[in-house]
């Protein structure tokens, strides 16, 4: 005959069961893992960006959150039409723009229409256009041209231009 001398563990108080469950050590371990995974993902894989201003409207509306893939351009080159995050100062200050011209291409804008190597660029994402004009220029071997989708605003109020490959953090994926 065996007598069990170990007393049963008392139930934790109600507040502890609600906050940490019946097994607080296991719950705290899970919380720690979730936090560690979130830190890794949002440091090295995805960058959340909130749209500010109307330059990408209607594609990205002011206040809308998007996720930028920080790994995509390690496996493939930036492509025309990508919506990209362009690093300004540090990793958190970025512009989100449309990539329209690639290294070595000649670009111009005539009457609001983007021209690449003398050919009209089809841009179905541009809803409204003003008569923007840019003189023809040729991009260098490491230069890309980015511009917002909202061409219905005055050109003077719009930030656009060339950027180096090193400043492109990645494409918007969601």
Backbone as ProteinMPNN parsed JSONL, in Angstrom:
{"seq_chain_A": "XXXXXXXXXXXXXXXXXXXXXXXXXXXXXXXXXXXXXXXXXXXXXXXXXXXXXXXXXXXXXXXXXXXXXXXXXXXXXXXXXXXXXXXXXXXXXXXXXXXXXXXXXXXXXXXXXXXXXXXXXXXXXXXXXXXXXXXXXXXXXXXXXXXXXXXXXXXXXXXXXXXXXXXXXXXXXX", "coords_chain_A": {"N_chain_A": [[0.829, -1.145, 0.0], [0.554, 2.146, -0.9], [1.128, 5.413, 0.012], [0.255, 8.543, -1.074], [2.179, 11.215, -0.694], [2.544, 13.665, -1.774], [1.071, 16.704, -2.039], [-1.686, 17.867, -3.876], [-1.288, 20.385, -6.323], [-2.42, 23.628, -5.653], [-5.173, 25.27, -7.263], [-4.446, 28.057, -9.354], [-5.071, 31.557, -8.58], [-8.072, 33.206, -9.785], [-7.591, 35.523, -11.412], [-5.0, 35.039, -12.316], [-5.341, 32.692, -13.793], [-6.871, 33.727, -15.876], [-5.149, 35.621, -17.068], [-2.635, 34.278, -17.432], [-3.248, 31.606, -17.786], [-3.62, 28.096, -16.869], [-1.111, 27.05, -16.712], [1.332, 28.897, -16.111], [4.129, 29.127, -16.65], [4.507, 27.83, -19.109], [2.826, 29.436, -20.698], [4.151, 31.937, -20.515], [6.533, 31.234, -21.78], [5.591, 30.763, -24.396], [4.685, 33.337, -25.042], [7.135, 34.693, -25.024], [8.426, 33.432, -27.202], [6.721, 34.199, -29.322], [7.075, 37.009, -29.285], [9.841, 37.148, -29.853], [9.891, 36.02, -32.456], [8.312, 37.927, -33.806], [9.942, 40.222, -33.546], [12.197, 39.431, -35.077], [10.975, 38.996, -37.622], [9.886, 41.582, -38.216], [12.177, 43.055, -38.264], [14.019, 41.972, -40.074], [12.638, 40.83, -42.255], [10.025, 41.873, -43.009], [8.798, 45.192, -43.481], [6.688, 47.365, -41.964], [4.792, 49.989, -43.336], [3.255, 53.135, -43.292], [1.025, 54.846, -45.345], [1.525, 58.187, -46.274], [0.326, 61.253, -47.235], [-0.814, 62.081, -50.613], [0.387, 61.147, -52.921], [0.525, 58.528, -53.934], [-2.057, 57.835, -54.263], [-4.766, 56.454, -56.075], [-3.778, 53.992, -55.323], [-2.357, 53.492, -52.912], [-3.736, 54.66, -50.104], [-3.846, 57.647, -48.032], [-2.785, 57.042, -44.721], [-3.121, 54.316, -44.884], [-1.815, 51.069, -44.18], [0.975, 49.269, -45.392], [2.974, 46.4, -46.287], [6.401, 45.933, -46.705], [8.611, 43.914, -48.456], [11.644, 42.929, -47.306], [13.441, 41.13, -48.249], [13.054, 40.346, -50.899], [14.503, 41.628, -53.038], [16.96, 40.489, -52.767], [16.873, 38.156, -54.118], [15.865, 38.716, -56.622], [16.044, 41.181, -59.23], [15.035, 44.653, -58.996], [11.949, 45.494, -60.575], [10.243, 47.019, -63.351], [7.285, 48.742, -62.601], [7.022, 47.777, -60.029], [5.915, 48.591, -56.769], [7.697, 50.391, -54.587], [9.672, 50.744, -51.561], [11.566, 53.464, -50.767], [14.478, 54.235, -49.247], [15.135, 56.963, -47.126], [16.409, 58.426, -44.823], [17.995, 56.493, -42.599], [16.283, 53.412, -41.699], [13.6, 53.629, -41.268], [12.485, 55.952, -42.283], [10.924, 56.429, -45.129], [9.994, 56.701, -48.604], [7.18, 55.719, -50.499], [6.871, 54.607, -53.671], [6.218, 54.253, -57.245], [8.134, 52.203, -59.329], [9.413, 53.109, -62.365], [11.362, 53.329, -64.366], [14.355, 51.753, -65.462], [17.896, 50.932, -64.865], [20.12, 52.464, -67.204], [18.163, 53.151, -69.047], [16.445, 55.559, -71.129], [14.48, 58.263, -70.189], [11.554, 60.308, -70.287], [9.022, 62.799, -69.788], [6.08, 63.711, -71.249], [3.502, 65.894, -71.525], [2.324, 64.689, -69.319], [2.567, 62.022, -69.841], [4.533, 59.177, -69.424], [7.566, 58.401, -70.976], [9.637, 55.869, -72.151], [12.715, 55.147, -73.39], [11.896, 56.408, -75.736], [9.397, 55.292, -76.215], [5.946, 55.138, -75.415], [4.936, 54.564, -72.117], [2.797, 52.169, -70.828], [0.534, 52.795, -68.369], [-1.679, 51.715, -66.474], [-2.459, 52.121, -63.848], [-2.412, 54.816, -63.315], [-4.703, 57.221, -62.748], [-5.569, 59.935, -63.01], [-4.203, 62.637, -64.859], [-1.931, 65.357, -65.098], [-0.453, 67.913, -67.12], [2.417, 67.154, -66.989], [5.879, 67.669, -67.55], [9.048, 66.44, -68.355], [12.415, 66.791, -69.165], [14.248, 64.711, -71.447], [16.27, 62.183, -70.073], [19.058, 60.088, -69.314], [19.382, 57.177, -67.439], [21.842, 56.145, -65.066], [24.097, 53.293, -64.56], [23.351, 52.242, -62.089], [20.987, 53.396, -61.39], [17.544, 54.132, -60.784], [14.23, 55.177, -61.666], [11.665, 56.678, -59.882], [8.227, 57.364, -59.204], [5.121, 58.733, -58.058], [1.734, 57.387, -58.218], [-0.369, 59.178, -58.423], [-0.938, 61.42, -60.61], [-2.485, 63.562, -60.968], [-2.158, 65.716, -59.405], [-0.425, 68.873, -58.893], [2.785, 69.027, -60.424], [4.891, 70.225, -59.037], [4.299, 69.736, -56.396], [4.873, 67.136, -56.002], [6.966, 64.428, -55.094], [9.546, 62.934, -56.747], [11.891, 61.05, -58.755], [15.326, 60.088, -59.463], [16.923, 57.241, -58.023], [19.318, 55.33, -56.219], [20.216, 51.841, -56.423], [20.9, 50.857, -53.918], [19.281, 52.277, -52.168], [16.753, 51.245, -52.48], [14.565, 49.499, -50.644], [12.784, 47.389, -50.928], [9.976, 45.671, -52.514], [6.482, 46.572, -52.163], [4.364, 44.252, -50.712], [1.867, 43.775, -49.703]], "CA_chain_A": [[0.0, 0.0, 0.0], [1.354, 3.354, -1.075], [0.427, 6.645, 0.385], [0.763, 9.678, -1.855], [2.427, 12.298, 0.246], [2.594, 14.96, -2.476], [-0.234, 17.38, -2.062], [-2.051, 18.398, -5.2], [-1.025, 21.822, -6.434], [-3.683, 24.37, -5.605], [-5.503, 26.033, -8.463], [-4.039, 29.455, -9.238], [-6.216, 32.471, -8.434], [-8.83, 33.435, -11.028], [-6.932, 36.526, -12.259], [-3.825, 34.406, -12.927], [-5.841, 31.78, -14.828], [-7.326, 34.539, -17.018], [-4.006, 36.275, -17.698], [-1.555, 33.361, -17.779], [-3.712, 30.243, -17.959], [-3.356, 27.176, -15.749], [0.328, 26.752, -16.708], [1.946, 30.203, -16.383], [5.479, 29.01, -17.224], [4.324, 27.506, -20.52], [2.26, 30.631, -21.344], [5.219, 32.941, -20.634], [7.461, 30.749, -22.817], [4.952, 31.023, -25.684], [4.721, 34.792, -25.262], [8.521, 35.026, -25.354], [8.684, 32.964, -28.569], [5.968, 35.064, -30.246], [7.755, 38.307, -29.327], [11.116, 36.971, -30.566], [9.589, 35.842, -33.88], [7.853, 39.225, -34.319], [11.113, 41.103, -33.669], [12.983, 38.976, -36.228], [10.217, 39.237, -38.856], [9.748, 43.007, -38.509], [13.501, 43.658, -38.386], [14.77, 41.447, -41.207], [11.818, 40.267, -43.326], [8.956, 42.786, -43.424], [8.797, 46.537, -42.92], [5.374, 47.991, -42.081], [4.868, 51.405, -43.721], [1.948, 53.782, -43.388], [0.956, 55.845, -46.409], [1.374, 59.571, -45.855], [0.185, 62.079, -48.422], [-1.682, 61.567, -51.67], [1.126, 60.91, -54.164], [0.28, 57.179, -54.446], [-3.498, 57.651, -54.32], [-5.608, 55.629, -55.212], [-3.158, 52.683, -55.047], [-2.159, 53.475, -51.461], [-4.435, 55.837, -49.573], [-3.236, 58.194, -46.813], [-3.098, 56.315, -43.5], [-3.163, 52.869, -45.13], [-0.582, 50.344, -43.893], [1.426, 48.27, -46.355], [4.164, 45.676, -45.858], [7.492, 45.92, -47.678], [9.464, 42.734, -48.326], [13.049, 43.322, -47.236], [14.268, 40.054, -48.79], [12.767, 40.076, -52.309], [15.554, 42.073, -53.953], [18.149, 39.63, -52.64], [16.7, 37.059, -55.066], [15.559, 39.212, -57.964], [16.293, 42.608, -59.43], [13.832, 45.477, -59.04], [11.29, 45.43, -61.882], [9.341, 48.112, -63.694], [5.936, 48.536, -62.085], [7.042, 47.487, -58.594], [5.728, 49.677, -55.803], [8.881, 50.174, -53.759], [10.018, 51.634, -50.462], [12.85, 54.109, -51.018], [15.04, 54.695, -47.968], [15.606, 58.349, -47.088], [17.398, 58.514, -43.757], [17.72, 55.349, -41.737], [15.394, 52.408, -42.294], [12.194, 53.902, -40.987], [12.029, 57.094, -43.075], [10.879, 55.944, -46.506], [8.943, 57.057, -49.55], [6.647, 54.589, -51.258], [6.673, 55.107, -55.033], [6.184, 53.271, -58.342], [9.378, 52.153, -60.094], [8.991, 53.165, -63.771], [12.483, 53.243, -65.308], [15.442, 50.893, -64.995], [19.233, 51.414, -65.211], [20.497, 52.554, -68.611], [17.057, 53.577, -69.908], [16.182, 56.985, -71.325], [13.106, 58.569, -69.815], [11.053, 61.676, -70.421], [7.595, 62.895, -69.567], [5.499, 64.701, -72.151], [2.062, 66.028, -71.309], [1.903, 63.762, -68.274], [2.77, 60.641, -70.274], [5.906, 58.707, -69.247], [8.179, 57.823, -72.172], [10.842, 55.107, -71.854], [13.432, 54.879, -74.652], [11.097, 56.943, -76.832], [8.109, 54.589, -76.308], [4.963, 55.461, -74.381], [4.797, 53.533, -71.095], [1.419, 51.896, -70.448], [0.407, 52.913, -66.922], [-3.108, 51.645, -66.152], [-2.66, 52.511, -62.459], [-2.533, 56.271, -63.24], [-6.1, 57.553, -63.003], [-5.666, 61.324, -63.467], [-2.906, 63.187, -65.29], [-1.758, 66.753, -65.477], [0.532, 68.05, -68.199], [3.781, 67.161, -66.47], [6.914, 67.528, -68.567], [10.437, 66.26, -67.92], [13.345, 66.615, -70.278], [14.791, 63.358, -71.545], [17.501, 61.932, -69.335], [19.441, 58.681, -69.315], [19.753, 56.697, -66.109], [23.14, 55.495, -64.944], [24.057, 51.836, -64.401], [22.802, 51.873, -60.787], [19.904, 54.338, -61.111], [16.152, 53.801, -61.076], [13.371, 56.354, -61.571], [10.432, 56.393, -59.156], [7.229, 58.436, -59.223], [3.841, 58.298, -57.495], [0.655, 57.084, -59.159], [-1.306, 60.293, -58.504], [-0.385, 62.451, -61.489], [-3.494, 64.608, -61.076], [-1.743, 66.832, -58.557], [0.632, 69.646, -59.543], [4.1, 68.377, -60.42], [5.732, 70.865, -58.022], [3.964, 69.181, -55.086], [5.12, 65.699, -56.072], [8.355, 64.008, -54.945], [9.891, 61.849, -57.666], [13.24, 61.208, -59.262], [16.209, 58.932, -59.541], [17.433, 56.707, -56.773], [20.272, 54.233, -56.431], [19.76, 50.504, -56.035], [21.125, 50.695, -52.477], [18.202, 52.931, -51.425], [15.507, 50.5, -52.644], [14.47, 48.486, -49.592], [12.054, 46.222, -51.42], [8.642, 45.965, -53.032], [5.304, 46.419, -51.327], [3.755, 42.958, -51.007], [0.49, 43.724, -49.212]], "C_chain_A": [[0.891, 1.231, 0.0], [0.509, 4.563, -0.719], [1.092, 7.789, -0.374], [0.921, 10.846, -0.904], [2.467, 13.652, -0.425], [1.193, 15.533, -2.523], [-0.487, 17.907, -3.469], [-1.816, 19.896, -5.199], [-2.35, 22.558, -6.426], [-3.908, 25.096, -6.934], [-5.025, 27.47, -8.283], [-5.265, 30.351, -9.085], [-6.847, 32.757, -9.803], [-8.126, 34.437, -11.947], [-5.745, 35.921, -12.989], [-4.25, 33.427, -14.022], [-6.265, 32.556, -16.071], [-6.131, 35.116, -17.774], [-2.984, 35.272, -18.218], [-1.993, 31.921, -18.007], [-3.362, 29.386, -16.747], [-1.875, 26.826, -15.641], [1.094, 28.024, -17.074], [3.339, 30.117, -17.025], [5.378, 28.727, -18.718], [3.779, 28.728, -21.285], [3.329, 31.706, -21.533], [6.248, 32.52, -21.68], [6.886, 31.013, -24.202], [4.979, 32.51, -26.025], [6.124, 35.229, -25.678], [8.858, 34.618, -26.785], [7.974, 33.857, -29.583], [6.644, 36.426, -30.373], [9.063, 38.2, -30.099], [10.886, 36.82, -32.069], [9.153, 37.176, -34.496], [9.022, 40.19, -34.499], [11.949, 40.721, -34.883], [12.262, 39.307, -37.536], [10.183, 40.722, -39.199], [11.071, 43.763, -38.483], [14.182, 43.241, -39.684], [13.932, 41.009, -42.401], [10.795, 41.262, -43.869], [9.098, 44.135, -42.732], [7.399, 47.114, -43.078], [5.544, 49.487, -42.36], [3.45, 51.946, -43.81], [2.015, 54.853, -44.462], [0.72, 57.236, -45.837], [1.312, 60.405, -47.123], [-0.594, 61.364, -49.509], [-0.932, 61.181, -52.936], [0.911, 59.518, -54.741], [-1.218, 56.858, -54.518], [-3.928, 57.368, -55.754], [-4.989, 54.278, -54.857], [-2.937, 52.493, -53.553], [-2.744, 54.781, -50.932], [-3.721, 56.349, -48.319], [-3.722, 57.431, -45.576], [-3.123, 54.804, -43.665], [-1.802, 52.246, -44.823], [-0.29, 49.345, -44.999], [2.663, 47.585, -45.774], [5.162, 45.628, -47.006], [8.347, 44.686, -47.407], [10.929, 43.181, -48.371], [13.982, 42.28, -47.853], [14.133, 39.879, -50.306], [13.918, 40.452, -53.228], [16.893, 41.384, -53.718], [18.11, 38.52, -53.677], [16.372, 37.507, -56.478], [15.809, 40.711, -58.021], [14.972, 43.378, -59.361], [13.265, 45.498, -60.464], [10.388, 46.637, -62.089], [7.93, 47.767, -63.204], [5.886, 48.184, -60.618], [6.692, 48.751, -57.815], [6.8, 49.428, -54.759], [8.966, 51.16, -52.605], [11.425, 52.149, -50.744], [13.331, 54.707, -49.704], [15.521, 56.135, -48.091], [16.747, 58.463, -46.094], [17.091, 57.412, -42.773], [16.759, 54.399, -42.433], [13.936, 52.75, -42.152], [11.656, 55.105, -41.749], [12.093, 56.701, -44.544], [9.785, 56.644, -47.295], [8.451, 55.758, -50.16], [6.251, 55.142, -52.619], [6.614, 53.945, -56.016], [7.508, 53.353, -59.088], [9.0, 52.088, -61.583], [10.136, 53.054, -64.77], [13.655, 52.537, -64.653], [16.803, 51.437, -65.432], [19.487, 51.38, -66.725], [19.387, 53.01, -69.541], [17.006, 55.094, -70.013], [14.726, 57.23, -70.968], [12.815, 60.038, -70.029], [9.579, 61.638, -70.065], [7.083, 64.029, -70.437], [3.998, 64.735, -71.951], [1.517, 65.058, -70.289], [2.113, 62.304, -68.621], [4.247, 60.263, -70.153], [6.379, 58.027, -70.528], [9.472, 57.133, -71.735], [11.466, 54.712, -73.18], [12.597, 55.288, -75.864], [9.728, 56.305, -77.007], [7.215, 54.983, -75.133], [4.834, 54.288, -73.413], [3.319, 53.39, -70.74], [1.34, 51.889, -68.92], [-1.076, 52.892, -66.519], [-3.434, 52.08, -64.725], [-2.777, 54.02, -62.296], [-3.946, 56.644, -63.664], [-6.227, 58.956, -63.599], [-4.272, 61.822, -63.823], [-3.003, 64.695, -65.473], [-0.644, 66.788, -66.504], [1.942, 68.197, -67.635], [4.742, 66.988, -67.629], [8.274, 67.409, -67.899], [11.286, 66.112, -69.165], [13.899, 65.198, -70.27], [16.123, 63.267, -70.804], [17.788, 60.439, -69.378], [19.902, 58.296, -67.92], [21.114, 56.013, -66.149], [22.991, 53.999, -64.686], [23.466, 51.363, -63.069], [21.621, 52.769, -60.409], [18.547, 53.808, -61.572], [15.358, 55.099, -60.964], [12.061, 55.941, -60.929], [9.532, 57.627, -59.166], [5.939, 57.875, -58.626], [2.796, 58.073, -58.571], [-0.311, 58.248, -59.346], [-0.678, 61.418, -59.325], [-1.396, 63.567, -61.712], [-3.18, 65.807, -60.198], [-0.658, 67.626, -59.276], [2.002, 68.986, -59.369], [5.007, 68.942, -59.325], [5.473, 70.305, -56.625], [4.303, 67.698, -54.963], [6.617, 65.411, -55.918], [8.586, 62.805, -55.849], [11.334, 62.039, -58.077], [14.026, 59.924, -59.269], [16.652, 58.515, -58.148], [18.399, 55.568, -57.106], [19.666, 52.916, -55.96], [19.868, 50.307, -54.523], [19.997, 51.307, -51.642], [16.857, 52.209, -51.56], [15.456, 49.377, -51.619], [13.767, 47.232, -50.065], [10.685, 46.631, -51.928], [7.566, 45.83, -51.971], [4.658, 45.091, -51.703], [2.319, 42.851, -50.541], [0.072, 45.073, -48.726]], "O_chain_A": [[1.838, 1.345, 0.778], [-0.653, 4.691, -1.106], [2.307, 7.977, -0.325], [-0.051, 11.391, -0.382], [2.43, 14.681, 0.25], [0.257, 14.893, -3.001], [0.439, 18.342, -4.152], [-2.1, 20.589, -4.222], [-3.293, 22.161, -7.11], [-2.964, 25.478, -7.625], [-5.17, 28.045, -7.204], [-6.377, 29.944, -9.423], [-6.214, 32.567, -10.842], [-8.073, 34.215, -13.156], [-5.501, 36.245, -14.151], [-3.597, 33.338, -15.062], [-6.046, 32.099, -17.193], [-6.114, 35.096, -19.004], [-2.514, 35.411, -19.347], [-1.17, 31.09, -18.391], [-2.873, 29.887, -15.735], [-1.426, 26.357, -14.595], [1.465, 28.205, -18.234], [3.684, 30.955, -17.858], [6.099, 29.334, -19.51], [4.228, 29.013, -22.395], [3.406, 32.32, -22.597], [6.779, 33.37, -22.395], [7.614, 31.442, -25.097], [5.263, 32.891, -27.16], [6.278, 36.047, -26.585], [9.506, 35.376, -27.506], [8.564, 34.232, -30.596], [6.768, 36.942, -31.483], [9.368, 39.069, -30.915], [11.602, 37.422, -32.869], [9.586, 37.514, -35.597], [9.085, 40.902, -35.502], [12.368, 41.595, -35.642], [12.875, 39.843, -38.459], [10.426, 41.093, -40.348], [11.09, 44.981, -38.661], [14.846, 44.054, -40.326], [14.487, 40.831, -43.485], [10.718, 41.465, -45.081], [9.468, 44.214, -41.561], [6.954, 47.338, -44.204], [6.337, 50.164, -41.706], [2.556, 51.289, -44.341], [2.94, 55.665, -44.491], [-0.175, 57.437, -45.016], [2.17, 60.268, -47.996], [-0.985, 60.207, -49.36], [-1.573, 60.908, -53.951], [1.098, 59.334, -55.944], [-1.593, 55.722, -54.805], [-3.428, 58.07, -56.634], [-5.619, 53.489, -54.153], [-3.289, 51.454, -52.994], [-2.286, 55.869, -51.283], [-3.065, 55.576, -47.621], [-4.92, 57.204, -45.408], [-3.146, 54.08, -42.67], [-0.762, 52.814, -45.159], [-1.19, 48.659, -45.486], [3.318, 48.123, -44.881], [4.803, 45.316, -48.141], [8.757, 44.442, -46.273], [11.384, 43.745, -49.367], [15.184, 42.52, -47.968], [15.027, 39.31, -50.933], [14.277, 39.673, -54.111], [17.865, 41.678, -54.414], [19.149, 37.996, -54.079], [16.579, 36.756, -57.432], [15.789, 41.407, -57.006], [13.91, 42.817, -59.635], [14.018, 45.517, -61.438], [9.845, 47.2, -61.139], [7.455, 46.644, -63.375], [4.824, 48.277, -60.002], [7.127, 49.847, -58.167], [6.817, 48.378, -54.117], [8.412, 52.258, -52.66], [12.357, 51.368, -50.937], [12.677, 55.573, -49.124], [16.225, 56.486, -49.037], [17.911, 58.583, -46.478], [16.017, 57.405, -42.17], [16.459, 54.563, -43.615], [13.106, 52.194, -42.87], [10.437, 55.253, -41.845], [13.171, 56.644, -45.136], [8.792, 57.113, -46.74], [9.218, 54.808, -50.319], [5.406, 56.031, -52.717], [6.92, 52.804, -55.669], [7.957, 54.444, -59.442], [8.35, 51.138, -62.018], [9.897, 52.714, -65.929], [13.917, 52.697, -63.461], [16.86, 52.319, -66.289], [19.131, 50.429, -67.42], [19.642, 53.237, -70.724], [17.454, 55.816, -69.121], [13.841, 56.488, -71.397], [13.701, 60.89, -69.963], [8.962, 60.573, -70.044], [7.58, 65.154, -70.376], [3.305, 63.743, -72.175], [0.361, 64.644, -70.384], [1.865, 61.43, -67.79], [5.111, 60.939, -70.71], [5.68, 57.184, -71.091], [10.299, 57.726, -71.042], [10.842, 54.032, -73.996], [12.591, 54.602, -76.887], [8.962, 56.736, -77.869], [7.682, 55.14, -74.004], [4.644, 53.148, -73.837], [2.663, 54.372, -70.393], [1.994, 51.081, -68.26], [-1.658, 53.944, -66.253], [-4.591, 52.379, -64.429], [-3.202, 54.48, -61.236], [-4.34, 56.409, -64.807], [-6.926, 59.139, -64.595], [-3.288, 61.473, -63.17], [-4.013, 65.227, -65.935], [0.033, 65.784, -66.725], [2.578, 69.241, -67.789], [4.461, 66.254, -68.576], [8.609, 68.176, -66.996], [10.924, 65.398, -70.1], [14.005, 64.566, -69.219], [16.974, 64.151, -70.899], [16.869, 59.624, -69.467], [20.705, 58.994, -67.299], [21.482, 55.384, -67.142], [21.871, 53.495, -64.603], [23.115, 50.19, -62.94], [21.291, 52.888, -59.229], [18.428, 53.138, -62.598], [15.763, 56.016, -60.251], [11.419, 54.984, -61.361], [10.0, 58.765, -59.14], [5.699, 56.669, -58.686], [2.959, 58.519, -59.707], [-1.014, 58.291, -60.355], [0.032, 62.266, -58.785], [-1.182, 64.432, -62.562], [-3.884, 66.815, -60.257], [-0.025, 67.097, -60.19], [2.325, 68.458, -58.305], [5.809, 68.206, -58.749], [6.343, 70.392, -55.758], [4.044, 67.082, -53.929], [7.443, 66.076, -56.542], [7.906, 61.785, -55.73], [11.938, 63.071, -57.783], [13.485, 58.83, -59.107], [16.741, 59.328, -57.228], [18.293, 54.933, -58.156], [18.71, 52.902, -55.184], [19.013, 49.657, -53.92], [19.785, 50.882, -50.506], [15.917, 52.526, -50.832], [16.216, 48.412, -51.712], [14.116, 46.128, -49.648], [10.279, 47.785, -51.795], [7.711, 45.076, -51.009], [4.428, 44.827, -52.883], [1.613, 41.925, -50.942], [-1.059, 45.242, -48.27]]}, "name": "protein", "num_of_chains": 1, "seq": "XXXXXXXXXXXXXXXXXXXXXXXXXXXXXXXXXXXXXXXXXXXXXXXXXXXXXXXXXXXXXXXXXXXXXXXXXXXXXXXXXXXXXXXXXXXXXXXXXXXXXXXXXXXXXXXXXXXXXXXXXXXXXXXXXXXXXXXXXXXXXXXXXXXXXXXXXXXXXXXXXXXXXXXXXXXXXX"}
